[in-house]
Amino acid sequence: MGESLKIIVTGGSGFIGAETVNQLYDSGKYEITVLDSMTEQIHGKDWENSYLYKTIEGKCRFIKEDIRDLKTVQEAVADNEVILHLAAETGTGQSMYQINRYNEVNVMGTSNLLQAISLAGKDSKVKKIILSSSRSVYGEGKYECPNCGIIYPDNRDKGRMLEGDFNFYCPNCGEKLHLLPTTEDSEIKPSSLYAYTKYAQEMMLKTMCPAMGIDYTIFRFQNVYGVGQSLKNPYTGILSVFSTLMLENKPVNIFEDGLESRDFVNVRDVARAVIDAIDCPASNGTIINLGSGINTSVIEIADILKKHYKSESEIRITGDFRIGDIAHNKADITRAQEILNFNPTITLDDGLKEFCSWVVGQDKDNSGYERSLAEMEKAGMFVRKQG
């Protein structure tokens, strides 16, 4: 693949997409097309003045259309050699009751990309697809029992969680399980509809790309954060929710026991790795975790944010929980290190400091947060601890 490679980024005005487009543009090596529907949930009503769109404006051929429309996809993909497929509905909890929407965008959107390539036949110029999948396909992930070895547990027991016990126990001997880093060959056990749609995307690429003679790389993103993260979308991350509350010195309610943990990786590191895979033959036909390899508890995150904001918010451990939420996330990133020479360059504290500085200057809206919990509670997916 030579200079001025023609590349299309679906979802290129989203959080990860915009950072990727900016890095592609800064390299000077690519002719960039972006396909994005600019949903109100992410960009607000005035999308043309949204932060993310402003960062990529003038740096690409921009197509404001929906990936669910096959004709649009055919026209957008034509003449492009690489597809970075980042467009997706991403709220784990929301997927549990907006089932059709998540299937239409994530599964049928991917189907449209593959169909467009197939319909183009020999005229198709597509050489590679890079997919943003998710660590959610692993479900609860990989654990170890002191007696029984490696265990891939099912979802936690609701009865135990109501009693305030959020741990895992061996289904064979009952011993408490110990968290292990999740490797790419770990068992696939999706615990949300979102996760099923991401795994469906993976299987579609693994099946169709070899049949059509094109390469692919699948990235399983961990918890991506950073400047540009939506502050209006209540479904896609605790950082935005906590930030809007802390800046108003309002109480911050933390679910479960506060010890649930996530593998946070900065969006700039993620975008860099995605771009590195474009011209990396060793990444072809592979699935690669992208994370930091470190898990950080939610209570630790809240404390770091409170420090950076100098907030007076009270941090409350509620015991409430959402059905489908995992307990912990810690990725094994050995494969990314070996294939892409990937190592995160931004520490969590530095990344959060930068994020907090950016948030202070942005329009914030936490009105959707309680509404999202009410929606989930109505659907039986959010449980408030009784008493």
C-alpha positions in Angstrom: 0.0 0.0 0.0 1.6 3.2 -1.2 1.3 6.9 -0.7 -2.1 8.7 -0.6 -3.9 5.6 0.3 -7.7 6.0 0.0 -9.3 5.1 3.3 -12.9 5.4 4.6 -13.6 5.6 8.3 -17.2 4.7 9.2 -18.2 6.5 12.4 -15.3 8.8 11.7 -16.9 11.7 13.6 -17.3 9.6 16.7 -15.0 9.6 19.7 -12.5 7.1 18.5 -13.2 7.9 14.9 -12.4 11.6 15.1 -9.1 11.0 16.8 -8.2 8.4 14.2 -9.1 10.8 11.4 -7.0 13.5 12.9 -4.0 11.2 13.2 -4.5 9.9 9.6 -4.6 13.5 8.4 -1.6 14.6 10.3 0.5 11.8 8.8 -0.2 13.2 5.3 -0.3 9.8 3.8 -4.1 9.2 3.3 -7.0 10.5 1.3 -9.8 10.2 3.9 -13.5 9.7 3.6 -15.8 9.7 6.6 -19.3 8.2 6.8 -21.2 9.1 9.9 -24.9 9.6 10.6 -24.2 12.2 13.4 -26.7 10.8 15.9 -28.2 13.3 18.4 -27.3 11.0 21.3 -23.6 11.5 20.6 -23.4 14.9 18.8 -26.4 16.8 20.0 -29.0 18.5 17.8 -26.5 21.1 16.4 -24.1 18.5 15.0 -22.3 20.9 12.7 -21.0 22.7 15.8 -20.3 19.7 17.8 -16.7 19.3 19.2 -15.9 16.1 17.4 -17.2 17.3 14.0 -15.2 20.5 14.3 -12.0 18.6 14.9 -12.2 16.8 11.5 -14.0 19.5 9.4 -12.0 20.1 6.3 -9.7 17.2 6.8 -11.8 14.6 4.9 -14.5 14.0 2.4 -17.5 14.0 4.8 -20.7 12.0 4.1 -23.5 12.5 6.6 -25.5 9.4 5.9 -26.5 6.2 7.6 -24.6 2.9 7.3 -27.9 1.1 7.3 -28.5 2.3 3.8 -26.9 0.0 1.3 -26.8 2.5 -1.6 -25.1 5.1 0.5 -22.5 2.5 1.6 -21.8 1.4 -1.9 -21.2 5.0 -3.0 -19.1 5.8 0.1 -16.9 2.7 -0.2 -16.2 3.0 -3.9 -12.6 3.7 -4.7 -11.4 3.2 -1.2 -8.7 0.7 -0.5 -9.0 0.4 3.3 -12.1 0.5 5.5 -11.8 1.4 9.2 -15.1 0.2 10.5 -15.8 2.1 13.7 -19.5 2.9 13.3 -21.6 1.3 16.0 -24.1 1.7 18.7 -22.0 1.2 21.8 -24.1 1.4 25.0 -24.0 -2.0 26.7 -27.0 -1.3 29.0 -29.0 0.4 26.3 -28.5 -2.6 24.0 -30.5 -4.7 26.4 -33.8 -3.0 25.5 -33.1 -1.2 22.2 -32.5 -4.6 20.5 -33.5 -3.8 17.0 -31.5 -0.6 16.8 -28.3 -2.4 17.9 -28.8 -5.2 15.4 -29.7 -2.8 12.6 -26.6 -0.6 13.1 -24.0 -3.0 14.2 -24.9 -6.2 12.4 -26.7 -4.9 9.3 -24.3 -2.0 8.9 -21.4 -4.4 8.7 -23.5 -6.6 6.4 -23.9 -3.5 4.1 -20.1 -3.0 3.9 -19.5 -6.6 2.9 -22.4 -6.5 0.5 -21.1 -3.4 -1.1 -17.7 -5.0 -1.7 -19.4 -8.1 -3.1 -21.6 -6.2 -5.5 -18.6 -4.3 -6.8 -17.0 -7.6 -7.7 -13.7 -7.2 -9.6 -14.1 -3.4 -9.5 -13.8 -3.3 -5.8 -10.5 -1.7 -4.6 -10.9 -2.7 -1.0 -7.8 -4.5 0.3 -8.4 -4.5 4.0 -11.0 -4.0 6.7 -10.1 -3.0 10.2 -12.9 -3.6 12.7 -13.4 -2.0 16.2 -14.8 -4.9 18.2 -15.0 -5.0 22.0 -13.7 -6.8 25.0 -17.4 -7.3 25.9 -17.4 -10.4 23.7 -15.5 -12.2 26.6 -18.3 -11.6 29.0 -16.9 -11.8 32.5 -13.5 -12.8 31.2 -10.9 -15.2 32.6 -10.5 -16.3 36.2 -8.6 -18.9 38.1 -9.8 -21.2 40.8 -7.2 -22.4 43.3 -8.6 -25.9 43.0 -10.0 -26.2 39.5 -7.8 -24.0 37.3 -9.0 -21.7 34.6 -12.7 -20.8 34.8 -14.7 -18.6 32.5 -17.6 -17.7 34.8 -21.2 -17.0 33.8 -22.9 -13.8 34.9 -22.9 -13.2 38.6 -25.8 -14.5 40.7 -28.5 -11.8 41.2 -29.3 -13.1 44.6 -25.8 -12.7 45.9 -25.6 -9.2 44.3 -28.7 -8.2 46.1 -27.0 -9.2 49.3 -24.0 -7.1 48.5 -21.7 -9.9 47.3 -20.2 -9.0 43.9 -17.5 -11.7 43.8 -17.2 -14.8 41.7 -17.1 -18.3 43.0 -16.1 -21.5 41.3 -19.1 -23.4 39.9 -17.4 -26.7 40.7 -16.0 -26.3 44.2 -17.3 -23.0 45.4 -14.0 -21.3 46.0 -13.6 -17.6 45.4 -12.1 -16.9 41.9 -9.0 -14.8 41.1 -9.0 -12.5 38.1 -6.6 -13.2 35.2 -5.7 -11.0 32.2 -8.0 -11.9 29.3 -6.2 -13.3 26.3 -7.6 -13.3 22.7 -8.1 -17.1 22.8 -10.3 -16.8 25.9 -13.7 -18.3 25.8 -16.4 -16.1 24.1 -19.3 -15.5 26.5 -21.2 -12.3 25.6 -23.4 -11.0 28.5 -25.2 -8.2 26.6 -26.8 -7.8 23.2 -24.2 -5.2 22.3 -21.5 -7.9 22.9 -23.4 -10.3 20.7 -23.5 -7.8 17.9 -19.8 -7.1 18.1 -19.1 -10.9 18.0 -21.4 -11.2 15.0 -19.3 -8.5 13.3 -16.2 -10.4 14.0 -17.6 -13.7 12.6 -18.8 -11.9 9.5 -15.3 -10.6 8.7 -13.6 -13.9 9.6 -16.0 -15.7 7.2 -16.4 -13.2 4.3 -13.0 -11.5 4.0 -11.1 -14.6 3.1 -13.9 -15.6 0.7 -13.6 -12.2 -1.0 -9.8 -12.1 -1.0 -9.3 -9.2 1.3 -7.4 -8.9 4.6 -8.8 -7.9 8.0 -7.7 -7.1 11.5 -10.1 -7.1 14.5 -9.4 -5.0 17.5 -11.1 -5.7 20.8 -11.0 -2.3 22.5 -11.0 -2.2 26.3 -12.4 1.0 28.0 -11.3 3.8 25.8 -11.3 7.3 27.3 -9.9 10.7 26.6 -10.5 14.2 25.2 -13.6 14.2 22.9 -15.5 11.6 24.8 -19.2 12.4 24.7 -20.4 14.4 27.7 -24.1 14.1 26.6 -24.4 10.4 26.1 -25.2 8.7 29.4 -24.9 5.2 28.1 -21.2 4.9 27.2 -19.0 5.6 30.2 -18.6 6.6 33.8 -16.1 9.4 33.2 -18.5 11.7 31.5 -21.3 11.0 34.1 -19.0 11.4 37.1 -17.5 14.6 35.5 -20.8 16.4 35.0 -21.9 15.6 38.6 -18.6 16.6 40.2 -18.3 19.9 38.5 -21.7 20.8 40.1 -20.5 19.3 43.4 -23.5 16.9 43.3 -23.3 13.4 44.9 -21.8 10.7 42.8 -23.5 7.3 43.2 -21.2 4.3 42.5 -22.8 1.0 41.6 -22.0 -2.3 43.3 -19.2 -2.1 46.0 -17.0 0.3 44.0 -14.4 -2.3 43.5 -15.5 -3.3 40.0 -12.7 -2.5 37.7 -11.9 -1.6 34.1 -8.9 -1.5 31.8 -8.7 2.1 30.7 -6.7 3.0 27.6 -6.4 6.5 26.1 -8.0 7.2 22.7 -4.7 8.6 21.3 -3.0 5.3 21.9 -5.9 3.3 20.4 -6.0 5.4 17.3 -2.3 5.1 16.8 -2.5 1.3 17.0 -5.4 1.1 14.6 -3.4 3.2 12.0 -0.3 1.1 12.6 -2.3 -2.0 11.5 -3.1 -0.6 8.1 0.4 -1.4 6.7 1.2 -4.3 9.0 0.9 -7.7 7.2 1.5 -9.5 10.5 -1.9 -8.1 11.8 -3.8 -9.6 8.9 -6.3 -12.2 10.0 -5.7 -11.6 13.6 -7.7 -10.5 16.7 -5.9 -8.1 18.9 -6.7 -6.7 22.4 -6.1 -3.0 22.8 -5.9 -1.9 26.4 -3.4 -0.9 29.1 -3.1 -4.3 30.7 -4.0 -2.7 34.0 -7.4 -2.8 35.8 -8.5 0.2 37.9 -11.4 0.2 40.2 -14.4 2.6 39.8 -13.8 4.1 43.2 -10.2 4.8 42.3 -11.4 6.6 39.1 -13.9 8.6 41.1 -11.2 9.7 43.6 -8.8 10.7 40.7 -11.5 12.8 39.0 -12.5 14.4 42.3 -8.9 15.4 42.9 -8.5 16.9 39.4 -11.7 18.8 39.6 -11.2 19.9 43.2 -14.8 18.8 43.7 -16.7 18.7 46.9 -19.0 15.9 45.6 -19.8 13.1 48.1 -18.9 9.7 46.7 -21.5 7.1 47.7 -21.3 3.4 47.3 -24.9 2.4 46.6 -24.9 -1.4 46.0 -27.2 -0.8 43.0 -26.3 -2.7 39.9 -27.0 -3.1 36.2 -27.8 -6.5 34.7 -25.1 -7.3 32.1 -22.4 -5.2 33.7 -19.2 -7.2 34.2 -17.2 -7.3 37.4 -13.7 -6.7 36.1 -11.7 -6.1 33.0 -8.0 -6.6 32.5 -6.6 -7.3 29.1 -3.5 -9.3 28.1 -1.9 -7.0 25.5 1.0 -9.3 24.6 -0.2 -9.8 21.1 -0.5 -6.1 20.4 3.0 -5.6 21.8 4.4 -8.4 19.6 2.6 -7.5 16.3 2.3 -3.7 16.5 5.0 -2.9 19.0 2.1 -1.4 21.0 2.7 0.0 24.5 0.4 2.7 25.9 2.2 6.1 26.1 -0.3 7.9 28.3 -0.6 7.0 31.9 -4.1 7.0 33.4 -3.4 9.9 35.8 -2.0 12.0 33.0 -4.8 11.0 30.6 -7.5 11.9 33.2 -5.8 15.2 34.0 -5.9 16.1 30.3 -9.5 14.9 30.1 -10.6 16.9 33.1 -9.0 20.1 31.8 -10.8 19.6 28.5 -14.2 18.9 30.2 -14.1 22.1 32.1 -14.4 24.1 28.9 -17.2 22.1 27.3 -21.0 22.2 27.4 -22.2 19.5 29.8 -25.6 17.9 30.2 -26.3 15.2 32.8 -30.1 15.3 32.3 -30.0 12.0 30.4 -28.3 10.0 33.1 -31.2 9.5 35.5 -33.5 9.0 32.4 -31.2 6.2 31.2 -31.4 4.5 34.6 -35.2 4.9 34.6 -35.3 3.3 31.2 -33.1 0.4 32.3 -35.1 -0.1 35.5 -38.3 -0.2 33.6 -36.8 -2.9 31.3 -35.6 -4.8 34.4 -32.0 -4.2 33.7 -31.2 -1.9 36.6 -31.6 -3.0 40.2 -31.7 -0.6 43.1 -30.6 -2.2 46.4 -33.6 -2.5 48.7 -33.3 -0.8 52.1 
